[in-house]
């Protein structure tokens, strides 16, 4: 699925759309912090780089957003570094 995303300088994050019930269902806006995009998805530059990282790695980002949404659909979907730490943990 195509990712719609926009960088929000004042929030230090990227807002993105996802559809928990498929394309025919509601459109939910999620937010992923700059730090998460830099630490886990390779963003290195400004806003364009952050949006590109979100688009390029949308599958794991969407998966985390869906998990967050399903846990409590009334809460805003805000992804931070801690949203991905267990997924990217290295095992000795």
C-alpha positions, 0 to 999 in steps of 0.5 A, spaced: 500 500 500 502 507 498 504 511 504 502 518 505 506 522 509 508 529 511 514 532 515 511 536 521 517 540 523 514 543 530 512 536 532 519 533 530 515 527 527 512 525 520 505 524 520 502 518 516 496 515 514 494 507 515 487 503 514 486 498 520 480 495 516 483 495 509 482 501 504 475 501 504 475 502 512 477 508 516 483 512 515 487 513 521 493 518 522 499 516 526 505 519 528 512 517 528 518 521 532 524 523 528 528 519 533 525 513 531 526 514 524 533 516 525 535 510 529 531 504 526 530 506 519 536 510 517 534 517 516 540 522 516 537 528 513 532 533 514 524 533 513 525 529 506 529 524 508 525 523 514 519 522 510 523 518 505 525 513 511 517 512 513 515 511 506 521 506 504 520 502 511 512 503 511 511 495 513 514 495 520 511 502 521 504 500 519 505 494 523 507 497 529 501 503 528 496 497 527 498 494 534 498 500 537 491 502 534 488 495 536 490 495 543 486 502 544 483 505 538 481 511 542 488 513 543 492 517 538 497 512 534 504 515 536 510 511 535 517 513 538 523 509 539 520 505 544 515 502 539 521 499 535 526 497 541 524 490 541 523 489 534 530 491 533 534 488 539 540 484 538 541 477 541 548 475 543 
